[in-house]
Amino acid sequence: MAPGADAGTRVHSTALDFIAWATTRKPWRDHCRITGDASAATPFLDCLNII
């Protein structure tokens, strides 16, 4: 089984898009797809800023 395969909520994005939105250069909402409980993922994605 792949890592995270049994997770209830998943965030999908390409690797290139991840670099842009995870560093807050671009809004994550334009580059991610959430499956499962979006209300659980949204606050995390809103505050994520990898430097």
HTML snippet that shows the backbone in 3Dmol.js (N, CA, C, O; Angstrom):
<script src="https://3Dmol.org/build/3Dmol-min.js"></script>
<div id="view" style="width:600px;height:400px;position:relative"></div>
<script>
const pdb = `
ATOM      1  N   MET A   1       0.847  -1.178   0.000  1.00  0.00           N
ATOM      2  CA  MET A   1       0.000   0.000   0.000  1.00  0.00           C
ATOM      3  C   MET A   1       0.892   1.242   0.000  1.00  0.00           C
ATOM      4  O   MET A   1       1.911   1.297   0.688  1.00  0.00           O
ATOM      5  N   ALA A   2       0.485   2.226  -0.783  1.00  0.00           N
ATOM      6  CA  ALA A   2       1.246   3.475  -0.876  1.00  0.00           C
ATOM      7  C   ALA A   2       1.077   4.298   0.397  1.00  0.00           C
ATOM      8  O   ALA A   2       0.023   4.242   1.031  1.00  0.00           O
ATOM      9  N   PRO A   3       2.107   5.067   0.781  1.00  0.00           N
ATOM     10  CA  PRO A   3       1.973   5.932   1.953  1.00  0.00           C
ATOM     11  C   PRO A   3       0.774   6.868   1.811  1.00  0.00           C
ATOM     12  O   PRO A   3       0.594   7.505   0.773  1.00  0.00           O
ATOM     13  N   GLY A   4      -0.024   6.944   2.840  1.00  0.00           N
ATOM     14  CA  GLY A   4      -1.191   7.810   2.846  1.00  0.00           C
ATOM     15  C   GLY A   4      -2.407   7.231   2.160  1.00  0.00           C
ATOM     16  O   GLY A   4      -3.448   7.885   2.093  1.00  0.00           O
ATOM     17  N   ALA A   5      -2.299   6.009   1.648  1.00  0.00           N
ATOM     18  CA  ALA A   5      -3.406   5.413   0.906  1.00  0.00           C
ATOM     19  C   ALA A   5      -4.654   5.240   1.766  1.00  0.00           C
ATOM     20  O   ALA A   5      -5.765   5.230   1.235  1.00  0.00           O
ATOM     21  N   ASP A   6      -4.498   5.104   3.060  1.00  0.00           N
ATOM     22  CA  ASP A   6      -5.655   4.917   3.932  1.00  0.00           C
ATOM     23  C   ASP A   6      -6.095   6.222   4.612  1.00  0.00           C
ATOM     24  O   ASP A   6      -6.927   6.193   5.520  1.00  0.00           O
ATOM     25  N   ALA A   7      -5.553   7.341   4.186  1.00  0.00           N
ATOM     26  CA  ALA A   7      -5.893   8.641   4.788  1.00  0.00           C
ATOM     27  C   ALA A   7      -7.315   9.045   4.403  1.00  0.00           C
ATOM     28  O   ALA A   7      -7.763   8.779   3.288  1.00  0.00           O
ATOM     29  N   GLY A   8      -8.014   9.683   5.327  1.00  0.00           N
ATOM     30  CA  GLY A   8      -9.369  10.142   5.060  1.00  0.00           C
ATOM     31  C   GLY A   8      -9.409  11.412   4.238  1.00  0.00           C
ATOM     32  O   GLY A   8     -10.387  11.666   3.534  1.00  0.00           O
ATOM     33  N   THR A   9      -8.360  12.213   4.317  1.00  0.00           N
ATOM     34  CA  THR A   9      -8.285  13.471   3.573  1.00  0.00           C
ATOM     35  C   THR A   9      -6.953  13.522   2.850  1.00  0.00           C
ATOM     36  O   THR A   9      -5.907  13.225   3.428  1.00  0.00           O
ATOM     37  N   ARG A  10      -6.999  13.902   1.577  1.00  0.00           N
ATOM     38  CA  ARG A  10      -5.783  13.988   0.780  1.00  0.00           C
ATOM     39  C   ARG A  10      -5.732  15.308   0.030  1.00  0.00           C
ATOM     40  O   ARG A  10      -6.761  15.854  -0.369  1.00  0.00           O
ATOM     41  N   VAL A  11      -4.519  15.810  -0.155  1.00  0.00           N
ATOM     42  CA  VAL A  11      -4.286  17.010  -0.954  1.00  0.00           C
ATOM     43  C   VAL A  11      -3.459  16.581  -2.157  1.00  0.00           C
ATOM     44  O   VAL A  11      -2.380  16.009  -2.008  1.00  0.00           O
ATOM     45  N   HIS A  12      -3.970  16.861  -3.340  1.00  0.00           N
ATOM     46  CA  HIS A  12      -3.307  16.466  -4.581  1.00  0.00           C
ATOM     47  C   HIS A  12      -2.785  17.703  -5.294  1.00  0.00           C
ATOM     48  O   HIS A  12      -3.488  18.705  -5.426  1.00  0.00           O
ATOM     49  N   SER A  13      -1.531  17.616  -5.754  1.00  0.00           N
ATOM     50  CA  SER A  13      -0.906  18.705  -6.503  1.00  0.00           C
ATOM     51  C   SER A  13       0.289  18.134  -7.254  1.00  0.00           C
ATOM     52  O   SER A  13       0.818  17.087  -6.880  1.00  0.00           O
ATOM     53  N   THR A  14       0.707  18.807  -8.298  1.00  0.00           N
ATOM     54  CA  THR A  14       1.930  18.376  -8.969  1.00  0.00           C
ATOM     55  C   THR A  14       3.134  18.843  -8.154  1.00  0.00           C
ATOM     56  O   THR A  14       3.014  19.745  -7.325  1.00  0.00           O
ATOM     57  N   ALA A  15       4.266  18.245  -8.386  1.00  0.00           N
ATOM     58  CA  ALA A  15       5.487  18.635  -7.676  1.00  0.00           C
ATOM     59  C   ALA A  15       5.899  20.060  -8.025  1.00  0.00           C
ATOM     60  O   ALA A  15       6.333  20.811  -7.152  1.00  0.00           O
ATOM     61  N   LEU A  16       5.768  20.433  -9.276  1.00  0.00           N
ATOM     62  CA  LEU A  16       6.133  21.805  -9.680  1.00  0.00           C
ATOM     63  C   LEU A  16       5.198  22.831  -9.063  1.00  0.00           C
ATOM     64  O   LEU A  16       5.643  23.886  -8.611  1.00  0.00           O
ATOM     65  N   ASP A  17       3.896  22.527  -9.040  1.00  0.00           N
ATOM     66  CA  ASP A  17       2.953  23.446  -8.407  1.00  0.00           C
ATOM     67  C   ASP A  17       3.205  23.539  -6.904  1.00  0.00           C
ATOM     68  O   ASP A  17       3.064  24.613  -6.320  1.00  0.00           O
ATOM     69  N   PHE A  18       3.576  22.425  -6.273  1.00  0.00           N
ATOM     70  CA  PHE A  18       3.846  22.423  -4.834  1.00  0.00           C
ATOM     71  C   PHE A  18       4.904  23.466  -4.472  1.00  0.00           C
ATOM     72  O   PHE A  18       4.768  24.173  -3.473  1.00  0.00           O
ATOM     73  N   ILE A  19       5.938  23.559  -5.273  1.00  0.00           N
ATOM     74  CA  ILE A  19       7.005  24.524  -5.000  1.00  0.00           C
ATOM     75  C   ILE A  19       6.446  25.949  -4.965  1.00  0.00           C
ATOM     76  O   ILE A  19       6.858  26.758  -4.134  1.00  0.00           O
ATOM     77  N   ALA A  20       5.524  26.252  -5.851  1.00  0.00           N
ATOM     78  CA  ALA A  20       4.962  27.603  -5.915  1.00  0.00           C
ATOM     79  C   ALA A  20       4.003  27.886  -4.763  1.00  0.00           C
ATOM     80  O   ALA A  20       4.106  28.928  -4.116  1.00  0.00           O
ATOM     81  N   TRP A  21       3.075  26.974  -4.502  1.00  0.00           N
ATOM     82  CA  TRP A  21       2.075  27.288  -3.477  1.00  0.00           C
ATOM     83  C   TRP A  21       2.561  27.022  -2.061  1.00  0.00           C
ATOM     84  O   TRP A  21       2.122  27.705  -1.136  1.00  0.00           O
ATOM     85  N   ALA A  22       3.436  26.071  -1.860  1.00  0.00           N
ATOM     86  CA  ALA A  22       3.909  25.770  -0.499  1.00  0.00           C
ATOM     87  C   ALA A  22       4.882  26.827   0.017  1.00  0.00           C
ATOM     88  O   ALA A  22       5.153  26.898   1.215  1.00  0.00           O
ATOM     89  N   THR A  23       5.393  27.629  -0.876  1.00  0.00           N
ATOM     90  CA  THR A  23       6.251  28.752  -0.481  1.00  0.00           C
ATOM     91  C   THR A  23       5.480  30.070  -0.549  1.00  0.00           C
ATOM     92  O   THR A  23       6.068  31.149  -0.470  1.00  0.00           O
ATOM     93  N   THR A  24       4.193  29.971  -0.692  1.00  0.00           N
ATOM     94  CA  THR A  24       3.225  31.076  -0.771  1.00  0.00           C
ATOM     95  C   THR A  24       3.468  32.044  -1.923  1.00  0.00           C
ATOM     96  O   THR A  24       3.038  33.195  -1.862  1.00  0.00           O
ATOM     97  N   ARG A  25       4.143  31.598  -2.958  1.00  0.00           N
ATOM     98  CA  ARG A  25       4.306  32.445  -4.146  1.00  0.00           C
ATOM     99  C   ARG A  25       3.013  32.515  -4.946  1.00  0.00           C
ATOM    100  O   ARG A  25       2.736  33.505  -5.624  1.00  0.00           O
ATOM    101  N   LYS A  26       2.223  31.442  -4.855  1.00  0.00           N
ATOM    102  CA  LYS A  26       0.930  31.371  -5.530  1.00  0.00           C
ATOM    103  C   LYS A  26      -0.077  30.785  -4.550  1.00  0.00           C
ATOM    104  O   LYS A  26       0.306  30.039  -3.648  1.00  0.00           O
ATOM    105  N   PRO A  27      -1.357  31.109  -4.710  1.00  0.00           N
ATOM    106  CA  PRO A  27      -2.370  30.578  -3.795  1.00  0.00           C
ATOM    107  C   PRO A  27      -2.567  29.070  -3.990  1.00  0.00           C
ATOM    108  O   PRO A  27      -2.687  28.588  -5.117  1.00  0.00           O
ATOM    109  N   TRP A  28      -2.596  28.347  -2.886  1.00  0.00           N
ATOM    110  CA  TRP A  28      -2.744  26.895  -2.966  1.00  0.00           C
ATOM    111  C   TRP A  28      -4.079  26.502  -3.598  1.00  0.00           C
ATOM    112  O   TRP A  28      -4.163  25.459  -4.246  1.00  0.00           O
ATOM    113  N   ARG A  29      -5.110  27.305  -3.425  1.00  0.00           N
ATOM    114  CA  ARG A  29      -6.438  26.961  -3.951  1.00  0.00           C
ATOM    115  C   ARG A  29      -6.445  26.827  -5.479  1.00  0.00           C
ATOM    116  O   ARG A  29      -7.284  26.120  -6.037  1.00  0.00           O
ATOM    117  N   ASP A  30      -5.525  27.495  -6.143  1.00  0.00           N
ATOM    118  CA  ASP A  30      -5.436  27.407  -7.604  1.00  0.00           C
ATOM    119  C   ASP A  30      -4.674  26.176  -8.078  1.00  0.00           C
ATOM    120  O   ASP A  30      -4.701  25.853  -9.265  1.00  0.00           O
ATOM    121  N   HIS A  31      -3.993  25.483  -7.162  1.00  0.00           N
ATOM    122  CA  HIS A  31      -3.087  24.408  -7.576  1.00  0.00           C
ATOM    123  C   HIS A  31      -3.288  23.090  -6.838  1.00  0.00           C
ATOM    124  O   HIS A  31      -2.531  22.143  -7.054  1.00  0.00           O
ATOM    125  N   CYS A  32      -4.289  23.012  -5.975  1.00  0.00           N
ATOM    126  CA  CYS A  32      -4.525  21.798  -5.193  1.00  0.00           C
ATOM    127  C   CYS A  32      -5.947  21.302  -5.361  1.00  0.00           C
ATOM    128  O   CYS A  32      -6.872  22.066  -5.637  1.00  0.00           O
ATOM    129  N   ARG A  33      -6.089  20.009  -5.186  1.00  0.00           N
ATOM    130  CA  ARG A  33      -7.401  19.384  -5.147  1.00  0.00           C
ATOM    131  C   ARG A  33      -7.468  18.599  -3.849  1.00  0.00           C
ATOM    132  O   ARG A  33      -6.597  17.773  -3.574  1.00  0.00           O
ATOM    133  N   ILE A  34      -8.486  18.850  -3.057  1.00  0.00           N
ATOM    134  CA  ILE A  34      -8.661  18.164  -1.775  1.00  0.00           C
ATOM    135  C   ILE A  34      -9.745  17.123  -1.948  1.00  0.00           C
ATOM    136  O   ILE A  34     -10.823  17.409  -2.469  1.00  0.00           O
ATOM    137  N   THR A  35      -9.449  15.904  -1.503  1.00  0.00           N
ATOM    138  CA  THR A  35     -10.473  14.868  -1.436  1.00  0.00           C
ATOM    139  C   THR A  35     -10.644  14.494   0.025  1.00  0.00           C
ATOM    140  O   THR A  35      -9.673  14.415   0.777  1.00  0.00           O
ATOM    141  N   GLY A  36     -11.874  14.267   0.413  1.00  0.00           N
ATOM    142  CA  GLY A  36     -12.155  13.964   1.815  1.00  0.00           C
ATOM    143  C   GLY A  36     -12.628  15.214   2.532  1.00  0.00           C
ATOM    144  O   GLY A  36     -13.375  16.016   1.970  1.00  0.00           O
ATOM    145  N   ASP A  37     -12.193  15.379   3.775  1.00  0.00           N
ATOM    146  CA  ASP A  37     -12.654  16.453   4.639  1.00  0.00           C
ATOM    147  C   ASP A  37     -11.880  17.742   4.376  1.00  0.00           C
ATOM    148  O   ASP A  37     -10.818  17.971   4.954  1.00  0.00           O
ATOM    149  N   ALA A  38     -12.429  18.577   3.497  1.00  0.00           N
ATOM    150  CA  ALA A  38     -11.755  19.837   3.152  1.00  0.00           C
ATOM    151  C   ALA A  38     -11.648  20.764   4.350  1.00  0.00           C
ATOM    152  O   ALA A  38     -10.714  21.562   4.425  1.00  0.00           O
ATOM    153  N   SER A  39     -12.583  20.679   5.290  1.00  0.00           N
ATOM    154  CA  SER A  39     -12.525  21.556   6.464  1.00  0.00           C
ATOM    155  C   SER A  39     -11.358  21.201   7.375  1.00  0.00           C
ATOM    156  O   SER A  39     -10.949  22.022   8.196  1.00  0.00           O
ATOM    157  N   ALA A  40     -10.822  20.006   7.248  1.00  0.00           N
ATOM    158  CA  ALA A  40      -9.630  19.623   8.004  1.00  0.00           C
ATOM    159  C   ALA A  40      -8.353  20.079   7.298  1.00  0.00           C
ATOM    160  O   ALA A  40      -7.387  20.472   7.952  1.00  0.00           O
ATOM    161  N   ALA A  41      -8.348  20.029   5.981  1.00  0.00           N
ATOM    162  CA  ALA A  41      -7.148  20.373   5.211  1.00  0.00           C
ATOM    163  C   ALA A  41      -6.975  21.880   5.029  1.00  0.00           C
ATOM    164  O   ALA A  41      -5.847  22.372   5.009  1.00  0.00           O
ATOM    165  N   THR A  42      -8.061  22.607   4.900  1.00  0.00           N
ATOM    166  CA  THR A  42      -7.993  24.035   4.594  1.00  0.00           C
ATOM    167  C   THR A  42      -7.191  24.852   5.605  1.00  0.00           C
ATOM    168  O   THR A  42      -6.327  25.623   5.188  1.00  0.00           O
ATOM    169  N   PRO A  43      -7.432  24.725   6.920  1.00  0.00           N
ATOM    170  CA  PRO A  43      -6.632  25.523   7.859  1.00  0.00           C
ATOM    171  C   PRO A  43      -5.135  25.213   7.787  1.00  0.00           C
ATOM    172  O   PRO A  43      -4.301  26.106   7.938  1.00  0.00           O
ATOM    173  N   PHE A  44      -4.808  23.952   7.557  1.00  0.00           N
ATOM    174  CA  PHE A  44      -3.403  23.581   7.432  1.00  0.00           C
ATOM    175  C   PHE A  44      -2.789  24.227   6.193  1.00  0.00           C
ATOM    176  O   PHE A  44      -1.707  24.810   6.270  1.00  0.00           O
ATOM    177  N   LEU A  45      -3.465  24.130   5.061  1.00  0.00           N
ATOM    178  CA  LEU A  45      -2.944  24.706   3.827  1.00  0.00           C
ATOM    179  C   LEU A  45      -2.874  26.223   3.898  1.00  0.00           C
ATOM    180  O   LEU A  45      -1.974  26.833   3.320  1.00  0.00           O
ATOM    181  N   ASP A  46      -3.820  26.834   4.603  1.00  0.00           N
ATOM    182  CA  ASP A  46      -3.806  28.289   4.752  1.00  0.00           C
ATOM    183  C   ASP A  46      -2.576  28.791   5.501  1.00  0.00           C
ATOM    184  O   ASP A  46      -2.111  29.900   5.241  1.00  0.00           O
ATOM    185  N   CYS A  47      -2.048  28.003   6.416  1.00  0.00           N
ATOM    186  CA  CYS A  47      -0.895  28.479   7.215  1.00  0.00           C
ATOM    187  C   CYS A  47       0.442  27.866   6.759  1.00  0.00           C
ATOM    188  O   CYS A  47       1.490  28.244   7.283  1.00  0.00           O
ATOM    189  N   LEU A  48       0.428  26.943   5.810  1.00  0.00           N
ATOM    190  CA  LEU A  48       1.663  26.327   5.350  1.00  0.00           C
ATOM    191  C   LEU A  48       2.504  27.342   4.576  1.00  0.00           C
ATOM    192  O   LEU A  48       2.013  28.000   3.659  1.00  0.00           O
ATOM    193  N   ASN A  49       3.765  27.459   4.958  1.00  0.00           N
ATOM    194  CA  ASN A  49       4.715  28.339   4.262  1.00  0.00           C
ATOM    195  C   ASN A  49       6.098  27.775   4.470  1.00  0.00           C
ATOM    196  O   ASN A  49       6.742  28.041   5.485  1.00  0.00           O
ATOM    197  N   ILE A  50       6.554  26.998   3.511  1.00  0.00           N
ATOM    198  CA  ILE A  50       7.867  26.365   3.601  1.00  0.00           C
ATOM    199  C   ILE A  50       8.913  27.371   3.138  1.00  0.00           C
ATOM    200  O   ILE A  50       8.843  27.898   2.028  1.00  0.00           O
ATOM    201  N   ILE A  51       9.891  27.627   4.019  1.00  0.00           N
ATOM    202  CA  ILE A  51      10.944  28.582   3.662  1.00  0.00           C
ATOM    203  C   ILE A  51      12.289  27.910   3.626  1.00  0.00           C
ATOM    204  O   ILE A  51      13.296  28.559   3.343  1.00  0.00           O
TER     205      ILE A  51
END
`;
const viewer = $3Dmol.createViewer("view");
viewer.addModel(pdb, "pdb");
viewer.setStyle({}, {cartoon: {color: "spectrum"}});
viewer.zoomTo();
viewer.render();
</script>
